[in-house]
Amino acid sequence: MKASRILALGLGLIMLMNLTGHCYGNELQVGFYTGKCKLADVESMVRLVVTSYFSNDSSIAPALIRMQFHDCFVNGCDASILLDGSSSEKTAPPNLSLRGYEVIDAAKASVEAVCPGVVSCADIIIMATRDVIFLSGGGLYSVETGRRDGLVSLATNVNLPSPSISVSDSLNAFANKSLTPTDMVYLLGGHTIGIAHCSLFQDRLYNFHGTGQADPAMDPALLNSLKTKCPQNSTSDNTANLDQDPLFSSTVDNSYHKQILKNRGILQIDQTLALDQSTEPIVTDIANRLDFNIKFGQAMVKLGAVQVLTGS
């Protein structure tokens, strides 16, 4: 399956190049780099690097999806998450567990060797994330490029939604980025792959909202399983799959939405999406649709257009 996805990605990107010249808002454009690096195909160069890393470690997929989200939600999609410094965004607590920087660095180095000073790191994050989504079973969508990299990266600017955020506060946070409730529910569907550490949801197992009890909304079988994996007062911080269907926990699809409808969400925000009256109908609709890959790709494109820097 992995090998066929890698081959299809190469063929698919050739077809996507036929979409060049189609312009969108904020001066972003599909195929922005066509003709700007002589005969070099920038997206294919990035794809080759990403595919190599993915072949050795498929867990870079959720890592890069998370990186795009963390970058775009702080001052827009400007690659400021990549900048080093004693007080840069990297040093903010929510970003300390981010990884995948080496993939972006390697892709940037590959492009720079052929086309120095032209391709932004912000665009490479977007391209690389698209590629790992496809390699993980998701759809192959066209990405808009033409972003300029930001020069400011401050930990004090990092104000990301927490795993325990309420649905109403999460809706407001996404609305502030011009993202709709439907966009939000699709984008949180990025949790269809990846893991969460016990420390991020242990309160749901033992002391939900200070009650000294487990979250009553959690499926009892899942609760027992997670208690075994995450013992109370343990000194280790184990992990659990965010998608609790073992057949699809490494595949980008709508399995996550199906699981939270069964009260098998891991993070509090994941589960409350399926319980809150403002988002439950959206979750149910997504769980029953057959076009998740298309819609998820469209939501990722919208995320990638948040507060972008363009031009010279």
C-alpha positions as CSV (number, residue, x, y, z in Angstrom):
1,M,0.0,0.0,0.0
2,K,2.8,2.4,1.0
3,A,4.7,1.7,-2.3
4,S,1.6,2.2,-4.5
5,R,0.9,5.6,-2.7
6,I,4.5,6.7,-3.4
7,L,4.2,5.8,-7.1
8,A,0.8,7.5,-7.3
9,L,2.1,10.6,-5.6
10,G,4.7,11.0,-8.4
11,L,2.1,10.6,-11.1
12,G,-0.4,12.7,-9.3
13,L,1.9,15.7,-9.0
14,I,2.5,15.6,-12.7
15,M,-1.2,16.0,-13.3
16,L,-1.5,18.7,-10.6
17,M,1.0,20.7,-12.5
18,N,-1.5,21.1,-15.2
19,L,-3.5,23.4,-12.9
20,T,-0.8,26.0,-12.8
21,G,-1.8,29.6,-13.4
22,H,-5.0,29.3,-11.4
23,C,-5.0,32.2,-9.0
24,Y,-6.6,32.5,-5.6
25,G,-7.0,35.2,-2.9
26,N,-4.1,36.7,-1.0
27,E,-1.9,36.4,-4.1
28,L,-1.4,32.7,-3.6
29,Q,-1.3,30.6,-6.7
30,V,-1.3,26.9,-7.6
31,G,2.0,26.3,-9.4
32,F,3.5,29.6,-8.3
33,Y,7.1,28.3,-8.8
34,T,6.6,27.1,-12.3
35,G,9.2,28.8,-14.5
36,K,10.9,30.5,-11.5
37,C,13.5,27.8,-11.0
38,K,14.5,27.2,-14.6
39,L,13.3,23.6,-15.5
40,A,13.3,22.4,-11.9
41,D,10.0,21.1,-10.5
42,V,9.9,22.4,-7.0
43,E,7.0,20.4,-5.8
44,S,8.5,17.2,-7.1
45,M,11.8,18.0,-5.4
46,V,10.1,18.5,-2.0
47,R,8.0,15.4,-2.6
48,L,11.1,13.2,-3.2
49,V,12.6,14.3,0.2
50,V,9.3,13.8,2.0
51,T,8.7,10.4,0.5
52,S,12.2,9.3,1.6
53,Y,11.6,10.3,5.2
54,F,8.1,8.9,5.2
55,S,9.4,5.5,3.9
56,N,11.6,5.3,7.0
57,D,9.2,6.7,9.5
58,S,5.5,7.2,8.7
59,S,5.0,9.0,12.0
60,I,6.3,12.2,10.3
61,A,2.8,12.5,8.8
62,P,1.0,13.6,12.0
63,A,4.1,15.5,13.0
64,L,4.0,17.7,9.8
65,I,0.2,18.1,10.0
66,R,0.7,19.4,13.5
67,M,3.6,21.6,12.4
68,Q,1.4,23.3,9.7
69,F,-1.4,23.9,12.3
70,H,1.0,25.4,14.9
71,D,2.7,27.6,12.3
72,C,-0.5,28.9,10.7
73,F,-2.3,29.6,14.0
74,V,0.4,31.9,15.2
75,N,0.8,35.0,13.0
76,G,-0.2,33.1,9.9
77,C,1.5,30.5,7.7
78,D,5.0,32.2,7.6
79,A,7.3,29.4,8.8
80,S,8.1,31.4,11.9
81,I,7.8,28.1,13.8
82,L,11.2,27.2,12.2
83,L,13.2,30.1,13.5
84,D,15.6,29.4,16.4
85,G,16.2,31.6,19.4
86,S,16.0,31.7,23.1
87,S,12.5,33.1,23.1
88,S,11.2,31.9,19.6
89,E,8.0,30.1,19.0
90,K,9.8,26.8,19.3
91,T,10.4,27.4,23.0
92,A,6.7,27.9,23.8
93,P,5.3,24.9,25.8
94,P,2.8,23.7,23.2
95,N,5.7,23.6,20.6
96,L,8.3,21.7,22.7
97,S,7.0,18.4,21.4
98,L,6.9,19.5,17.7
99,R,9.1,17.5,15.4
100,G,9.8,17.0,11.7
101,Y,12.0,20.0,11.4
102,E,14.7,17.9,9.7
103,V,12.3,17.0,6.9
104,I,11.7,20.7,6.1
105,D,15.4,21.4,6.4
106,A,16.3,18.6,4.0
107,A,13.6,19.7,1.5
108,K,14.8,23.3,1.7
109,A,18.4,22.2,1.2
110,S,17.4,20.2,-1.9
111,V,15.6,23.1,-3.4
112,E,18.3,25.6,-2.5
113,A,20.9,23.5,-4.3
114,V,19.1,24.1,-7.6
115,C,17.1,27.3,-7.0
116,P,18.8,29.4,-4.3
117,G,16.8,32.1,-2.5
118,V,13.5,31.6,-4.3
119,V,11.3,29.0,-2.5
120,S,10.0,29.9,0.9
121,C,10.1,27.6,3.9
122,A,6.5,28.5,4.5
123,D,5.6,27.0,1.2
124,I,7.7,23.9,1.8
125,I,5.8,23.2,5.1
126,I,2.5,23.4,3.1
127,M,3.8,21.1,0.3
128,A,5.4,18.6,2.6
129,T,2.2,18.4,4.7
130,R,0.1,17.8,1.6
131,D,2.5,15.0,0.6
132,V,2.4,13.1,3.9
133,I,-1.4,13.3,4.0
134,F,-1.5,11.6,0.6
135,L,1.1,9.0,1.6
136,S,-1.0,8.2,4.7
137,G,-4.1,7.5,2.6
138,G,-5.6,10.9,2.2
139,G,-6.4,12.8,-1.0
140,L,-3.9,14.4,-3.3
141,Y,-4.9,18.1,-3.4
142,S,-3.4,21.1,-5.1
143,V,-1.5,23.5,-2.9
144,E,-1.3,27.2,-3.3
145,T,2.2,28.7,-3.0
146,G,3.7,32.1,-3.1
147,R,4.1,32.7,0.6
148,R,6.9,34.8,2.1
149,D,8.7,33.7,5.2
150,G,8.2,35.7,8.4
151,L,11.1,37.2,10.3
152,V,9.4,37.4,13.8
153,S,9.1,34.4,16.0
154,L,8.2,35.0,19.7
155,A,7.0,32.5,22.2
156,T,4.8,35.2,23.7
157,N,2.8,35.1,20.5
158,V,1.9,31.5,20.8
159,N,-1.7,31.0,22.0
160,L,-2.9,27.7,20.6
161,P,-6.1,25.9,21.4
162,S,-5.5,23.4,24.2
163,P,-6.7,19.8,24.1
164,S,-9.2,20.7,26.8
165,I,-10.6,23.8,25.2
166,S,-14.4,24.1,25.0
167,V,-16.2,23.8,21.7
168,S,-17.4,27.4,21.9
169,D,-13.9,28.7,22.6
170,S,-12.5,26.5,19.8
171,L,-15.1,27.9,17.4
172,N,-14.1,31.4,18.3
173,A,-10.4,30.6,17.9
174,F,-11.0,29.2,14.4
175,A,-13.4,32.0,13.5
176,N,-10.6,34.5,14.3
177,K,-8.6,32.8,11.5
178,S,-11.6,33.1,9.1
179,L,-12.3,29.3,9.4
180,T,-15.8,28.1,9.7
181,P,-17.2,25.5,12.2
182,T,-17.2,22.9,9.3
183,D,-13.5,23.8,8.6
184,M,-12.7,23.3,12.3
185,V,-14.3,19.9,12.5
186,Y,-12.6,18.7,9.3
187,L,-9.2,20.1,10.5
188,L,-9.5,18.5,13.9
189,G,-9.9,15.4,11.8
190,G,-6.2,15.6,11.4
191,H,-6.3,13.6,14.6
192,T,-7.3,10.6,12.5
193,I,-3.5,9.8,12.6
194,G,-1.1,10.4,15.4
195,I,-0.9,9.9,19.2
196,A,-1.5,11.7,22.4
197,H,0.5,11.4,25.6
198,C,-1.4,10.3,28.7
199,S,-0.7,13.6,30.4
200,L,-2.9,15.3,27.9
201,F,-6.0,13.3,28.8
202,Q,-5.3,11.7,32.2
203,D,-7.8,14.0,33.9
204,R,-10.5,12.4,31.8
205,L,-9.6,9.0,33.4
206,Y,-9.3,9.9,37.0
207,N,-10.4,13.5,37.9
208,F,-12.7,14.9,35.2
209,H,-13.4,18.6,36.0
210,G,-12.2,18.0,39.6
211,T,-14.9,15.4,40.4
212,G,-12.4,12.6,41.3
213,Q,-14.2,10.5,38.7
214,A,-13.7,9.6,35.1
215,D,-15.4,11.5,32.3
216,P,-18.9,9.9,32.1
217,A,-19.0,10.5,28.4
218,M,-16.1,8.1,27.7
219,D,-16.9,4.6,26.4
220,P,-16.4,2.2,29.4
221,A,-14.3,-0.2,27.4
222,L,-12.0,2.6,26.2
223,L,-11.8,3.9,29.8
224,N,-10.6,0.6,31.1
225,S,-8.1,0.2,28.3
226,L,-6.7,3.7,28.8
227,K,-6.4,3.2,32.6
228,T,-4.2,0.2,31.9
229,K,-2.1,2.2,29.5
230,C,-2.0,5.4,31.7
231,P,-1.9,4.3,35.4
232,Q,-2.7,7.0,37.9
233,N,0.4,8.6,39.4
234,S,2.7,6.9,36.9
235,T,6.1,8.4,36.4
236,S,6.0,7.5,32.7
237,D,4.0,9.3,30.0
238,N,2.7,6.6,27.6
239,T,0.7,7.3,24.5
240,A,-2.5,6.3,22.9
241,N,-3.7,6.5,19.3
242,L,-6.0,9.5,18.6
243,D,-8.1,7.3,16.3
244,Q,-9.1,4.3,18.4
245,D,-9.9,2.1,15.4
246,P,-6.7,0.0,15.1
247,L,-7.4,-0.8,11.5
248,F,-7.4,2.9,10.5
249,S,-5.3,4.7,13.1
250,S,-2.5,5.3,10.6
251,T,-4.8,6.3,7.7
252,V,-6.1,9.7,6.9
253,D,-9.9,9.2,6.6
254,N,-13.1,9.8,8.5
255,S,-12.6,7.0,11.1
256,Y,-11.8,9.6,13.8
257,H,-15.2,11.1,13.3
258,K,-16.8,7.7,13.5
259,Q,-15.0,6.9,16.7
260,I,-15.9,10.1,18.6
261,L,-19.6,9.4,17.7
262,K,-19.0,6.1,19.7
263,N,-17.7,8.1,22.6
264,R,-14.2,6.9,21.9
265,G,-12.4,10.3,21.6
266,I,-9.1,10.6,23.4
267,L,-8.7,14.4,23.9
268,Q,-11.5,16.3,25.6
269,I,-12.0,18.6,22.6
270,D,-12.3,15.6,20.3
271,Q,-15.0,14.0,22.3
272,T,-17.0,17.2,22.9
273,L,-17.2,17.8,19.2
274,A,-19.5,14.8,19.0
275,L,-21.5,16.0,22.0
276,D,-22.0,19.7,21.5
277,Q,-25.1,20.7,19.7
278,S,-23.3,23.1,17.5
279,T,-20.8,20.6,16.1
280,E,-22.4,17.1,16.5
281,P,-24.4,17.5,13.2
282,I,-21.2,18.3,11.4
283,V,-19.4,15.3,12.9
284,T,-22.3,13.0,12.0
285,D,-22.4,14.3,8.4
286,I,-18.6,13.8,7.9
287,A,-18.8,10.3,9.4
288,N,-21.4,9.4,6.9
289,R,-19.9,11.0,3.8
290,L,-17.7,9.4,1.2
291,D,-15.7,12.5,0.2
292,F,-13.6,13.1,3.3
293,N,-10.4,13.2,1.4
294,I,-11.7,16.0,-0.9
295,K,-13.2,18.1,2.0
296,F,-10.2,17.6,4.3
297,G,-7.9,18.7,1.5
298,Q,-10.0,21.8,1.0
299,A,-9.9,22.6,4.7
300,M,-6.1,22.2,4.7
301,V,-5.9,24.7,1.8
302,K,-7.9,27.2,3.8
303,L,-5.7,26.7,6.8
304,G,-2.7,27.3,4.6
305,A,-4.1,30.7,3.5
306,V,-4.4,32.1,7.0
307,Q,-2.7,35.5,7.4
308,V,-0.1,34.8,4.7
309,L,2.7,37.1,3.7
310,T,3.1,37.5,-0.1
311,G,4.9,39.7,-2.5
312,S,8.4,41.2,-2.1
